[in-house]
Structure formats: C-alpha cells, structure tokens
C-alpha cells in the first residue's frame, strides 16, 4: 500500500472521530486555557460547535475531502468573528487553536503508530503539511477577529459619540437618557463627574490611550470622543475632588486642557462641558497647561463676555498699550509685579530688581495714563481684570497687529494652572 493510501486511511479514521475529538478538545481547552473559564463569555455549546467545525475543516483539508462548494476557511472565520464579539482576548483564541492543532497531530501520530512503521513514516513526512493547515486556519481566525474588532470599535465610537452628543446638548435630563448613557459609556450615572476639553484633537490620538489607563488606575472611569475642533472627556470622579483630576492631567500632559467644576450627575454634563470650554479659554494665548475653572474664575468671567473684556482693556489700559513698545512692556511688567506684591512698592522693587523709588515713579506714570489712583480697591480690580483679558483674549495694538497675542507675553510666567 502506498503512502498516499496509508494517509488516506488515517484521515478517514480521524474524520470518523470528529465528534469524539471535539469533546476532548473542549475538555483540553477548559483545562489548559484559563481565559475560557474565567471570562465565561463563551457558552460551552458555542465552544463545542467551533471545536467540531474547525477540527472537521482541518482534517478535510488534510484528506483533500472538502465538499464541493464549501469554503474550508468559513469555520475559522466564523469562530474569529464570534470570539471578537464575545470580547475574548485574541491570544486566548489562538492558544485554543494551538491546543486543537496538537490534539489532531497527536491523534494522527498515535493512529499511525498503531498502523505500523509505514504509516508512521508517512505521517512524519507530512508533518509540515499538517501544521501548515493549522497555521492557515489560525491565520484566518486572527484576520476575522481583527476585522470584527475594528468594526466593533467603529460602532462603539459611533455610539459613544451619539451618547456624548446627547449629553452635551442637554438631553441628559430626558427620562432614561442618563441610564442609557451610563450603560453605553461604562460610567455610573451619579457620584460626581468632571468634564475635560482639549484644544488639540489631533494630538489626542496619542494622548488618549495612556490617559484613560492612568485615570482608570485612580478609579476614575472615563469616556472620550474627538470632534474636529476638540477632544471631550467625561470623567467619573469616584468620590475624589475635581482638583485630583486636574492634578492627574497636569502630571500626564502638557496639552491645552480645560477642566470643569465638579457636576453631580451625567445629566449635568452639558453644564460641565460649557465650563470646561470656558476654563480652556482662560489659558493665555500661546501657553499650554491645564486650567481648572475653579482656579480661574476671574479669567472665566472675562472670556465668558469677550466683548466686555476687550472693552475693559481699551478703557483701563488703552493709553498704556499705545506707548512705544519698550515703555509699554515696562509699564505692564510693573503693574503685574505690583499687583502680585499686593501693592507693596518695596516687594515690587525686589521682584523687578530695581529701587523702590523707581517703582513709585513708574506707578505715578501709570496713574497718569489710566486717569485714576492705583491704590484704590476698584482700580486694582480693574487693572487685574484688564490684564487677565489682555492675556486670554485676542488683542491688537492700535496701528499694528500683534497676530492675536498680548504684548510682553515672553515676560509673563506660564499661566498653566
């Protein structure tokens, strides 16, 4: 009997044992691959069916006995799709196929030994072909799995976007909306949330995966979506303060980020989104960092009414801004230092490395320009708000554009909060 005939008889024996082999493979997978036991995502009947169908197609391919009109790779593709839908890790799936490959090989080798030396030699000669079929089947499983995973990711992203859009548009208070949003986003419906807005959605592609993991390690579950103009995240605070979220963001990223005040429930996300956008706008032009609304309320008032903010700049600082550049920057630097020193000329002089009398002379010059006494509480408030508006709103010097940046931006410390 030729080797081809010997192999044919062995394959016929294996085809007759597919049912038994499927039962053995189910037991072997449960014993050797913990993923099937621990996740519970694959019903035993489903696993048994895939074991049967994939053993059958492997042996049919080895025997050259694939029925007419049947694609021998349909079974592994179907398995790959189902396991992706069941969210079983791909490594776990491929391990189960390696277990199946060994089972088929061991059964074939054992049967050959029982048949005699000629059958053993024939099987050994065909060993490479056996594993080529197993590898081809495994490759189809992986391909179908990854394709399905990508389709699911796109569908998940679309659902996330739709739910976040509903929350951001104020629909969170509609009956059942918050509960549905929580299920879709994997978030609780209550317990405190922060909303984060990033100004650079393109860089969010690199920012997001690591950030989600860092937040998750702090117990802060989050859901994110990139729109063309911004990246938006809703973060469950898990009983922690909004300042904790801001600190995590500062440690993790130097992007331009705005963080809302804490809101109580998913239904309040619209309010949080508006606040986060306002917080983001308080970052001085050209600066990066994380702005927490509660740390930037004066600036938030300014950016919430930009027309009034720009009007405030013109009324309070208009004459200062009209000075030649060097003198203008000197006056602005002095005002900033004086306010930071709580109105103390001596402390201001120490900050500016100049004499106290120099500070007093500059302040008198400022008073002559703004038309009011600098020492009054009202003037200090006006100067502080006007400087804030100058930092965070587009500004144009009369007669000369500054390309949207406030003067002396290089002399200011970063306002990243």
Secondary structure, 3 states (H helix, E strand, C coil): CCHHHHHHHHHHHHHHCHHHHHHHHHHHHHHHCHHHHHHCCCCHHHHHHHHHHHHHHHHHHHHCCCCCCCCCCHHHHHHHHHHHHCCCCHHHHHHHHHHHHHHHHHHHHHHHHHHCHHHHHHHHHCHHHHHHHHHHHHHHHHHHHHHHHHHHHHHHHHHHHHHHHHHHCCHHHCCCHHHHHHHHHCCCCEEEEEEEEECCCCCHHHHHHHHHHHHHHCCCCEEEEEECCEEEEEEECCCCCHHHHHHHHHHHCCCEEEECCCEEEHHHHHHHHHHHHHHHHCCCCCCCEEEEHHHCHHHHHHHHCHHHHHHHHHHHHHHHHCCCHHHHHHHHHHHHHHHHCCCCHHHHHHHHCCCHHHHHHHHHHHHHHHCCCCCCHHHHHHHHHHHHHHHHCCCCECCECCCCCCCCHHHCCCCCC
